[in-house]
Amino acid sequence: MYKEMSETSIFSEFERELGKKVSFDKEQIAKYSVAPYVVSPILSKLSKGILGIVNVFDEDDLRITLQLAYKHNIPLVLRGRGTSTIGQVIPLKPSIIVDISNFSNTLTIDKDYVTVYPGNKVIDVLKYLRKRGKTLKVYPSSLYISTIGGYISGGDVGIGSFQFGYHFHAGIRYLKVLSSDGKTIEVRGIDTLGFAQAAGTNGAITEAEISIMNEDDWKDQLVSSDNLIEILETIKILPREKVRRVTIEDSRALSLVGRLEGLRKWNLIVSSTLKVGNEINAKFLDELAFAAAYVTFSKISNFKNFFYEVRLLSLEEFYDVVSEIKKSLGDEVMIHGDVMTLRGKIIIYTVFMSEKSNFRLIEDVMRRKGIPFEIHSIYINDRVDEPERLELMKKYKRLLDPKDILNPGKLRLDT
């Protein structure tokens, strides 16, 4: 892409402008080539390599980096703490990684929103809010290490999704964004949806106002049954305003990580202000929510060739699919489900974990039942389930990154 000057000359220009904030050291490149979370084994093979790393500390650093990359047509991939599991930070072309984890600033709040910066760690935002009796409406399972900028740009669901669904539907009031050539734009309201979950393909977020709520005394409680229908019927009657989080686990999955007694075939963990079951210490759930589930189980399961698939299933689909798969595989497959509400409908983010050889059967069940969703796709288009949001992403890609410098190849404009 950059033929006018030699690679050495271009890198020297980055070093003159950014000093020690830029590195082309092989050891540093090797460090950034490994993510702390499990990445799809299919997607991890797509990486085309890292040219160097820029650590940005403020908006000026980021603007200079963007302008240099734009001038020389060098691809950039913005990265927080690298907790993506579905390939957002995998470079599809040789790229410079822009580390935004040090781009933080003082947090401020009003009644309903907190102003954050891309490098603020999620856990620090939560601590700040909890001291003031507040919390984020939705936040990621990777809260202990992820950045808020990475979550806004790459995440979708999380703790609180039973109440509010996707984090961006819970409320982003304002975003400040830099284009690929370093120009600033500000977006509000519905236009913020063009950048949430877009993986930094169409702009670099430098500031955001996201919605908050009052912290409450949610208690983790266990409801167990050998009857899956009974568990699903319980989910149907849970009041969203009183329930923070709902997780469904088969006995093998929960016994492996929860060390709980009295488990039955199916187990529902509900975090609520109401009395719905037996109160338990479920701090381990932070390691199981959504994508964290297959990250955790990949480390502790005894599957020799661990593999996973994720599907978004209605209650009816969950019963049909899981019943058929369990009938064939029994405890050879582990099931984890995070229950959320999308567009007013209860949906279970369902993780299937087993030996890779068993997934021929699992995939066959999915195909026969016509259930879409591709967790092992590199394309953002395959994960955005609302056409209007996808069109907003494409609109801003064309407007702010016409040369496809930002995380190139991830957002397809032809579909």
Residue, then its C-alpha position, 0 to 999 in steps of 0.5 A: m500500500y505504501k510504495e512512494m517511500s521505503e518502509t524504513s523512511i516511513f517508520s523513521e517519520f513515525e519515530r520523529e513525530l511520536g518518539k518513544k510512543v512508537s515501537f518497531d521492536k520485534e519483542q514488542i510486536a511478539k507481545y502484541s501478537v498474543a491476545p489475553y483471551v481465547v480467539s476463535p481458532i479459525l480466525s486466529k489463522l487470518s492474521k497478516g502480522i503487525l508492523g509496529i505499535v503506537n501507544v497513544f496517551d491523548e487525542d493529539d497522539l491519536r490524531i498524529t498517528l492517524q494523519l501519518a497512516y493516512k499520508h502513507n496508506i498504512p493500515l491501523v488497528l485500534r486495540g484496548r486490552g485485546t479481550s476480543t474473542i471474535g477477531q476485531v483486533i486481528p489485522l487482515k493486512p500488515s498493520i500498525i497496532v494503536d494501543i489506546s489503553n493509556f488514553s484515559n482521563t478524569l471521569t465525570i457524571d451527571k444524573d443519567y450518564v458518565t463521560v468516559y475516555p477510550g483507555n479507561k478500564v471498565i473496572d475503574v469506571l465501575k468503582y468510580l460509579r459504585k462509590r456514588g451509588k451508580t453502575l453501568k447499565v450494561y458492562p462486559s464479562s471482561l470487566y477486570i481487564s478490558t477498556i471502555g473504548g474497546y467495549i463500546s467499539g467491539g462489544d455488544v452484550g454483557i452483565g445487565s443485558f437481561q434488563f437492557g439488551y445490547h449495551f448501545h441500546a441501553g444508551i450512548r448519548y454522545l461520541k467524539v470520533l476522529s476520522s482516518d485523516g484525523k478530523t473530528i466529528e461529534v455524533r449524538g443519539i441514533d448516529t452513535l449506533g454507527f460506531a458501536q460494535a463497528a470495531g474501529t473500522n470507521g472512526a476512532i472514538t476519543e470520548a463517550e457519554i454512556s448511560i448509568m443507573n442506580e446500584d441495587d442490592w442484587k442477590d445471586q440465587l440458584v434454581s435447579s431442576d431436572n426438567l428443562i421446561e420448568i427452568l425455561e418457564t421460570i425465566k418467562i416470569l422473571p420481572r426485568e426491572k428486578v433482575r440484573r442477570v440470568t444464567i442457565e448452566d447444565s450440571r457438568a458446566l456448573s459443577l466444573v466451575g461453581r463448586l456448588e452442591g445439590l445441582r440437578k441437570w439444569n441450573l438457573i442462576v438469577s441475580s435479583t432483589l427478589k427471592v427466587g431461589n437459594e442464595i449462593n456466592a456466585k462471584f465465579l459468574d464474572e468468569l462465565a458471562f457471555a464470551a468469558a464462558y468459552v475463555t474460562f472453559s477452554k482452560i479448565s475443561n478436560f476436552k482434548n481438542f476444545f471447540y465451541e460455537v455460539r448461537l442466539l436462541s429463543l426459549e423455544e429454539f433453546y429447548d429444541v436444539v439443546s434437547e436434541i444435542k443432549k440426547s445425542l451427546g449427553d455430558e460430552v457437550m457442556i451448555h452455558g446460556d446468558v439470558m438477555t432481552l433483545r427488542g423486547k424478546i427473551i434470547i439466550y446467548t448459548v455456548f456449546m462446548s465439546e470436543k471438536s469432532n462432536f461439532r459435525l453433529i451440533e452443526d447439523v442440528m443447527r442447519r436443520k433448524g435454520i438457526p443463523f449466526e456465525i461466531h467464527s466469521i471475521y466480518i462485522n456484517d455477520r454479527v450485526d443483526e439490525p440492518e439499520r445499524l449496519e447501514l449507519m456503520k457503512k455510511y460512516k465508513r464511506l465518509l470517514d475512512p474512504k481509503d479503508i485504513l482503519n481495521p481494513g477488510k472487516l466491514r464489507l460495503d458490498t453486502 
